[in-house]
Amino acid sequence: MTPLSDTELEVLKVLWELGAGTVRQINEVLRERKRRWAYTTVLTLLTRLQAKGYITSDKSELAHVFRPSVSREKLLRQRLSHLADNLCEGTALPLVHALVEGQRFTAEEIAGFRRLLDEMSPEPEAPTKKSRRKPRQA
């Protein structure tokens, strides 16, 4: 997907929180966050997001309703994958290590990490039967 500017990402984050919204509703949330953008600026950012495929709009009502078409999780996976490719020769381990090193996690979060790792672990191979031949005598 086409990269996002910081301002586009800020608008997309509002849509993730709202689920859907009009330009006016999105602008209200942005104003609560001390963003004093004109209505037309927010509309321009929404138009760019739609052109890039990050949101859709329903134009059947008087006020257009915008919805995210990409989840936060999907965008996060794409960006981290791109970062791993660019900085870590495609392997995620250094990236994951850098993300968690020095962080404090609750016991519940650590348990969640363990469950995730268990789910990702390859199935153990079934033990093979060894033949019970007697060694040859010379």
Disulfide bonds with the S-S distance in Angstrom:
none
